[in-house]
Amino acid sequence: MPEGGLNTEAIAELDAMLRGRWPGSSRLPLAATKARFPIRQDLQASWRLPGALEGSSEALLISIDGAFPWTLPRVALEKPVGGISSPHVEADGQICVAPSSAVFELPVGLQHVEALVDDAALVLKNGRSGALDEDFFSEAHSYWSQVEPVAGTFLLLGETPYEHSLCMAASCGGHIVIAASAQEIKEWALRAQQDVGVPEQGFVLALNAPLHPRDYPLKPQDLLDLCEEVEATDVLRQAVKQWTMKTPLRVVLAFPHNAKRVFLGAEIPPPHSVRIPGAPNLGTPGFRPSVKGVTARLAAVARNPNRFKHWKAIPIHRRFLRERTAGPQAAALHDCHVVVIGCGALGGQLAVQLAQAGVGQLTLLDAEVLDWRNVGRHVLDGASVGKNKALELKDAILRRFPDAAISAVATSWERHYAVAPQAFDHVDLVVSATAEPASNRHLDELSKSGAIAPVIFGWMEPFAVSAHAALRYTGGAGLSDITDNCGLLLQPVVDLASAPALPQEPSCGAFFQPYSSLSALACVSLVAELALDALLGRVAFSRIRTWVGAASAFQDNQLSLTPEWHTRLNRMGFSRIYDRPIHVANP
């Protein structure tokens, strides 16, 4: 058995190989390893490799943790650098390398160490020549935290101005939320259902060029000097004048890089909270908290010899989040307005997916309340039981995207259309997830005549073994062309005549479909993708998409296929999507 949890045999083998590969290599005592890397307590052994860097007398250190030989060694400089000396070299000298795929062939052996040493040598060479300086900017959060450990995260609630400006900041758990005004913070907290502290003054430094680590402000005086250098003194003085000094003055540093903006967070502590080295009490000598003059306050700030706290700063407003989630296509959906009718297991998940995809405005309609029996497959949970689905779904989406444009009405679409038909004006798409034949035929007729926008109808066949999404364009073919007078699909996948009866609750006519939320995902995806295709102009004609599950799903539920689909599936297969245009039934 490994002694003390370590694989001593593998370590001894590595020791011998290292000494053979790099003559003069030596293993460090464990106490020396712990002392050299005090923040990396998982390291269990390390070696000094002289001559590992070709053409240099500098030695490298190779370290392993307790999981060796199933984890890769780490490479470090012999001495810590204490700050930013080169890209991808941390303060304690650890070198961040991206090893080639061969290195991942486990268990670890000499070839891994050789590859890591080669990669480390290349990182050092390119870093010291300036070839990797761009990484300082694209990975600014990492380097900002290396020179001073980050205290937490600034959450930017809105688009940060491109010029120096005032802002407001408030605590929110372990974070600080930043917005243009106190009112914006309060509205965000209400919609996101978050507790925030009292908003306090802050300001934004909008830099015109990337900030190199050698120019990082570390002490309050550095920050004041940077403000003067970038002509932000006026904004600084305004912020300090309005500063209550009950909390630190929060500062957002913003700079451009690769057509994007990078944000860093800083703070100026109140002078009365500063501990001057050697002083018996808190506070900057000669400064009184009651002082109102800006010049006196700035002078007191400048006397603080200590480093200020660094914070990460990240946007969390909707445009940033949706593009980070859905990519560039999300921008094209920003101005789209979709009405979702029916907020059950299918419609609820659909609404969330559309919001996450970037759809700018959603209107949710449903007259029903959530039942405990449906919680198992609904996007809402037990906290929403007994409450209206549409209203609760709106709140659930706003907790994700507090600045989203979401409206919800606790009524049927028919009633809402009767009393407020203008609500369907300026709508790009209607999605019906009710699976109610009469209701859907009514929608189909309205869309056909142009009274409302194009409609997508989504529904599942018994036991969710197949699903359909039908798109009706104004004036074209639609649902009426693929369903009978009762609103039933003319060519269903499942032979309903031979299908077993649906389960029934102990109430008159209370039949229900048993299926899991996992089974419903295929239908959610089917409808959502067709919705995005329609909104982005990728489909120009009415069509129906059908997803058919695995053959085993039909067998397990004792379901038979209709003749049309039996032929189609024998030819083209199960577990796939069929996409067909809808033709007018009676031209």
Helices and strands as residue ranges (DSSP letters): G 3-5, H 8-21, E 26-27, H 30-36, E 43-49, E 60-65, E 74-77, E 94-95, G 101-104, H 110-129, H 133-138, H 140-147, E 150-156, E 165-172, E 175-179, H 182-192, E 200-206, G 213-215, H 220-229, H 233-242, E 249-257, E 260-268, G 271-273, H 294-302, E 310-315, H 318-326, H 329-332, E 337-341, H 345-357, E 361-365, G 372-377, G 382-384, H 389-400, E 405-409, H 413-419, G 421-424, E 429-432, H 437-449, E 455-460, G 462-464, E 466-472, G 479-481, H 517-535, E 543-548, H 551-556, H 563-572, E 576-581
